[in-house]
Amino acid sequence: MKNVFLISLIALSLNGCAELTAINNKVGEFAGQLNKTLGIGSIQSFDDEATSKRDIDTLYVRLKREFNFPTKDEYLGRAYGDVRKWKTHQMEQDGIVHETNPGVYYRMARALGEKNQYYLDISLEKDGRNSKVYWKVRGTPELATEIKQDILKTIK
């Protein structure tokens, strides 16, 4: 009698699991379609580099202007006290990076997009008479292609 009861209980449990699995699969399919519609599933990371014959300081100014990278002073403006602390924290939250060593190295990074869902990070290094430009993009393949074209046009 115990064996029959135990077998019946196991059979009912397996049947219930199969139904839960089917529901879970449907929810997963729906979430996947929603991500495709919103473009969330297509965000990837892309790395690339290029060499330019231009001076590193000239490239820094051009890329800073092209992609609207703020320096820390530009971002903070005339804020002081608690407001300055808040803006500094917000700068870190937004992923804004601005490192400079004139004539040798520059790094600029910030979030992009209406909701800051994308990210661009550009580094410049002196390479003999040339300058090396490295960039990382977190975004859609289309965005990465567009940024690459803009960078190559800017460093020409």
MITORZA-999209 format. One record per residue (C-alpha): x, y, z; chain; residue in three letters; residue number from 1. Coordinates in Angstrom, 3 decimals. Example, Ala and Ser with C-alpha at 12.3 -4.5 7.8 and 13.67 -1.06 7.14 Angstrom:
BEGIN
+----------+----------+----------+--------+--------+-----+
!       c1 !       c2 !       c3 ! chaine ! residu ! num !
+----------+----------+----------+--------+--------+-----+
!   12.300 !   -4.500 !    7.800 !      A !    ala !   1 !
!   13.670 !   -1.060 !    7.140 !      A !    ser !   2 !
+----------+----------+----------+--------+--------+-----+
This chain:
BEGIN
+----------+----------+----------+--------+--------+-----+
!       c1 !       c2 !       c3 ! chaine ! residu ! num !
+----------+----------+----------+--------+--------+-----+
!    0.000 !    0.000 !    0.000 !      A !    met !   1 !
!    2.843 !    2.384 !    0.862 !      A !    lys !   2 !
!    4.541 !    1.593 !   -2.455 !      A !    asn !   3 !
!    1.418 !    2.411 !   -4.472 !      A !    val !   4 !
!    0.971 !    5.666 !   -2.599 !      A !    phe !   5 !
!    4.645 !    6.571 !   -3.061 !      A !    leu !   6 !
!    4.569 !    5.769 !   -6.793 !      A !    ile !   7 !
!    1.375 !    7.815 !   -7.228 !      A !    ser !   8 !
!    2.928 !   10.747 !   -5.390 !      A !    leu !   9 !
!    6.070 !   10.616 !   -7.551 !      A !    ile !  10 !
!    3.999 !   10.430 !  -10.754 !      A !    ala !  11 !
!    1.930 !   13.464 !   -9.736 !      A !    leu !  12 !
!    5.079 !   15.391 !   -8.802 !      A !    ser !  13 !
!    6.704 !   14.689 !  -12.164 !      A !    leu !  14 !
!    3.540 !   15.733 !  -13.983 !      A !    asn !  15 !
!    3.479 !   19.006 !  -12.027 !      A !    gly !  16 !
!    7.161 !   19.638 !  -12.804 !      A !    cys !  17 !
!    6.507 !   19.141 !  -16.512 !      A !    ala !  18 !
!    3.746 !   21.745 !  -16.388 !      A !    glu !  19 !
!    5.985 !   24.202 !  -14.508 !      A !    leu !  20 !
!    8.756 !   23.630 !  -17.055 !      A !    thr !  21 !
!    6.359 !   24.414 !  -19.903 !      A !    ala !  22 !
!    5.250 !   27.626 !  -18.182 !      A !    ile !  23 !
!    8.876 !   28.575 !  -17.497 !      A !    asn !  24 !
!    9.772 !   28.019 !  -21.170 !      A !    asn !  25 !
!    6.907 !   30.267 !  -22.306 !      A !    lys !  26 !
!    7.983 !   33.028 !  -19.912 !      A !    val !  27 !
!   11.579 !   32.678 !  -21.166 !      A !    gly !  28 !
!   10.467 !   32.954 !  -24.801 !      A !    glu !  29 !
!    8.389 !   36.038 !  -23.991 !      A !    phe !  30 !
!   11.313 !   37.675 !  -22.157 !      A !    ala !  31 !
!   13.614 !   36.918 !  -25.095 !      A !    gly !  32 !
!   11.204 !   38.559 !  -27.535 !      A !    gln !  33 !
!   10.874 !   41.579 !  -25.256 !      A !    leu !  34 !
!   14.667 !   41.941 !  -25.046 !      A !    asn !  35 !
!   14.937 !   41.773 !  -28.839 !      A !    lys !  36 !
!   12.267 !   44.443 !  -29.191 !      A !    thr !  37 !
!   14.023 !   46.717 !  -26.698 !      A !    leu !  38 !
!   17.440 !   45.980 !  -28.221 !      A !    gly !  39 !
!   18.832 !   44.783 !  -24.904 !      A !    ile !  40 !
!   19.961 !   41.398 !  -26.158 !      A !    gly !  41 !
!   22.191 !   42.923 !  -28.817 !      A !    ser !  42 !
!   24.538 !   44.834 !  -26.490 !      A !    ile !  43 !
!   28.090 !   43.537 !  -26.857 !      A !    gln !  44 !
!   31.643 !   44.723 !  -26.217 !      A !    ser !  45 !
!   33.927 !   45.741 !  -29.074 !      A !    phe !  46 !
!   37.642 !   46.628 !  -28.937 !      A !    asp !  47 !
!   39.631 !   48.208 !  -31.733 !      A !    asp !  48 !
!   42.690 !   50.357 !  -32.365 !      A !    glu !  49 !
!   44.262 !   52.573 !  -34.987 !      A !    ala !  50 !
!   47.469 !   54.492 !  -35.575 !      A !    thr !  51 !
!   47.591 !   58.151 !  -36.535 !      A !    ser !  52 !
!   50.447 !   60.323 !  -37.745 !      A !    lys !  53 !
!   48.950 !   63.281 !  -35.878 !      A !    arg !  54 !
!   50.320 !   64.637 !  -32.620 !      A !    asp !  55 !
!   48.780 !   63.011 !  -29.526 !      A !    ile !  56 !
!   47.714 !   66.358 !  -28.034 !      A !    asp !  57 !
!   45.888 !   67.316 !  -31.245 !      A !    thr !  58 !
!   44.111 !   63.946 !  -31.275 !      A !    leu !  59 !
!   43.101 !   64.424 !  -27.652 !      A !    tyr !  60 !
!   41.447 !   67.766 !  -28.390 !      A !    val !  61 !
!   39.705 !   66.440 !  -31.509 !      A !    arg !  62 !
!   38.346 !   63.282 !  -29.846 !      A !    leu !  63 !
!   37.328 !   65.167 !  -26.704 !      A !    lys !  64 !
!   35.320 !   67.576 !  -28.833 !      A !    arg !  65 !
!   33.892 !   64.893 !  -31.168 !      A !    glu !  66 !
!   32.522 !   62.699 !  -28.377 !      A !    phe !  67 !
!   31.838 !   65.437 !  -25.823 !      A !    asn !  68 !
!   34.096 !   64.045 !  -23.089 !      A !    phe !  69 !
!   33.981 !   66.413 !  -20.098 !      A !    pro !  70 !
!   37.008 !   66.991 !  -17.897 !      A !    thr !  71 !
!   36.449 !   66.757 !  -14.153 !      A !    lys !  72 !
!   36.490 !   70.557 !  -13.849 !      A !    asp !  73 !
!   33.994 !   70.950 !  -16.695 !      A !    glu !  74 !
!   31.691 !   68.352 !  -15.148 !      A !    tyr !  75 !
!   31.818 !   69.809 !  -11.649 !      A !    leu !  76 !
!   31.567 !   73.405 !  -12.824 !      A !    gly !  77 !
!   31.337 !   75.873 !   -9.955 !      A !    arg !  78 !
!   29.868 !   73.369 !   -7.509 !      A !    ala !  79 !
!   31.313 !   73.327 !   -4.005 !      A !    tyr !  80 !
!   30.622 !   71.673 !   -0.668 !      A !    gly !  81 !
!   27.998 !   68.942 !   -0.614 !      A !    asp !  82 !
!   26.930 !   69.658 !   -4.189 !      A !    val !  83 !
!   30.499 !   69.072 !   -5.367 !      A !    arg !  84 !
!   30.616 !   65.757 !   -3.471 !      A !    lys !  85 !
!   27.287 !   64.744 !   -5.005 !      A !    trp !  86 !
!   28.446 !   65.672 !   -8.518 !      A !    lys !  87 !
!   31.720 !   63.787 !   -8.015 !      A !    thr !  88 !
!   29.724 !   60.726 !   -6.978 !      A !    his !  89 !
!   27.424 !   61.185 !   -9.982 !      A !    gln !  90 !
!   30.470 !   61.444 !  -12.251 !      A !    met !  91 !
!   31.656 !   58.059 !  -10.986 !      A !    glu !  92 !
!   28.150 !   56.614 !  -11.400 !      A !    gln !  93 !
!   28.035 !   57.827 !  -15.005 !      A !    asp !  94 !
!   31.366 !   56.140 !  -15.696 !      A !    gly !  95 !
!   33.086 !   59.381 !  -16.638 !      A !    ile !  96 !
!   36.856 !   58.965 !  -16.777 !      A !    val !  97 !
!   39.271 !   61.691 !  -17.822 !      A !    his !  98 !
!   42.976 !   60.998 !  -17.305 !      A !    glu !  99 !
!   45.663 !   63.178 !  -18.867 !      A !    thr ! 100 !
!   49.425 !   63.091 !  -19.109 !      A !    asn ! 101 !
!   50.032 !   65.675 !  -21.861 !      A !    pro ! 102 !
!   52.213 !   64.531 !  -24.713 !      A !    gly ! 103 !
!   52.240 !   60.925 !  -23.493 !      A !    val ! 104 !
!   48.852 !   59.440 !  -22.540 !      A !    tyr ! 105 !
!   45.161 !   60.317 !  -22.428 !      A !    tyr ! 106 !
!   42.096 !   58.303 !  -21.451 !      A !    arg ! 107 !
!   38.491 !   59.419 !  -21.741 !      A !    met ! 108 !
!   35.355 !   57.399 !  -21.082 !      A !    ala ! 109 !
!   31.660 !   58.017 !  -20.569 !      A !    arg ! 110 !
!   28.222 !   56.523 !  -20.955 !      A !    ala ! 111 !
!   26.280 !   57.140 !  -24.167 !      A !    leu ! 112 !
!   22.668 !   56.885 !  -25.253 !      A !    gly ! 113 !
!   19.412 !   58.338 !  -23.995 !      A !    glu ! 114 !
!   19.467 !   56.107 !  -20.923 !      A !    lys ! 115 !
!   23.274 !   55.781 !  -20.672 !      A !    asn ! 116 !
!   22.942 !   52.162 !  -21.746 !      A !    gln ! 117 !
!   26.090 !   52.271 !  -23.922 !      A !    tyr ! 118 !
!   29.697 !   53.027 !  -23.000 !      A !    tyr ! 119 !
!   32.720 !   54.415 !  -24.851 !      A !    leu ! 120 !
!   36.314 !   54.302 !  -23.571 !      A !    asp ! 121 !
!   39.138 !   55.849 !  -25.649 !      A !    ile ! 122 !
!   42.862 !   55.748 !  -24.808 !      A !    ser ! 123 !
!   45.645 !   57.603 !  -26.609 !      A !    leu ! 124 !
!   49.323 !   56.694 !  -26.350 !      A !    glu ! 125 !
!   52.435 !   58.196 !  -27.874 !      A !    lys ! 126 !
!   54.085 !   55.679 !  -30.232 !      A !    asp ! 127 !
!   57.335 !   57.190 !  -31.501 !      A !    gly ! 128 !
!   56.352 !   59.833 !  -34.035 !      A !    arg ! 129 !
!   52.842 !   58.395 !  -34.279 !      A !    asn ! 130 !
!   49.959 !   58.098 !  -31.854 !      A !    ser ! 131 !
!   48.025 !   54.928 !  -31.032 !      A !    lys ! 132 !
!   44.302 !   55.181 !  -30.422 !      A !    val ! 133 !
!   42.539 !   52.345 !  -28.584 !      A !    tyr ! 134 !
!   38.811 !   52.238 !  -28.002 !      A !    trp ! 135 !
!   36.245 !   50.002 !  -26.353 !      A !    lys ! 136 !
!   32.543 !   50.232 !  -27.060 !      A !    val ! 137 !
!   29.781 !   48.509 !  -25.118 !      A !    arg ! 138 !
!   26.715 !   48.698 !  -27.299 !      A !    gly ! 139 !
!   25.103 !   47.412 !  -30.450 !      A !    thr ! 140 !
!   27.160 !   46.373 !  -33.490 !      A !    pro ! 141 !
!   25.691 !   49.343 !  -35.369 !      A !    glu ! 142 !
!   26.848 !   51.757 !  -32.666 !      A !    leu ! 143 !
!   30.343 !   50.228 !  -32.661 !      A !    ala ! 144 !
!   30.584 !   50.638 !  -36.436 !      A !    thr ! 145 !
!   29.381 !   54.239 !  -36.261 !      A !    glu ! 146 !
!   31.856 !   55.110 !  -33.496 !      A !    ile ! 147 !
!   34.708 !   53.464 !  -35.392 !      A !    lys ! 148 !
!   33.914 !   55.551 !  -38.475 !      A !    gln ! 149 !
!   33.741 !   58.728 !  -36.375 !      A !    asp ! 150 !
!   37.062 !   57.965 !  -34.673 !      A !    ile ! 151 !
!   38.839 !   57.167 !  -37.935 !      A !    leu ! 152 !
!   37.479 !   60.355 !  -39.509 !      A !    lys ! 153 !
!   38.544 !   62.412 !  -36.481 !      A !    thr ! 154 !
!   42.111 !   61.072 !  -36.291 !      A !    ile ! 155 !
!   42.788 !   61.413 !  -40.041 !      A !    lys ! 156 !
+----------+----------+----------+--------+--------+-----+
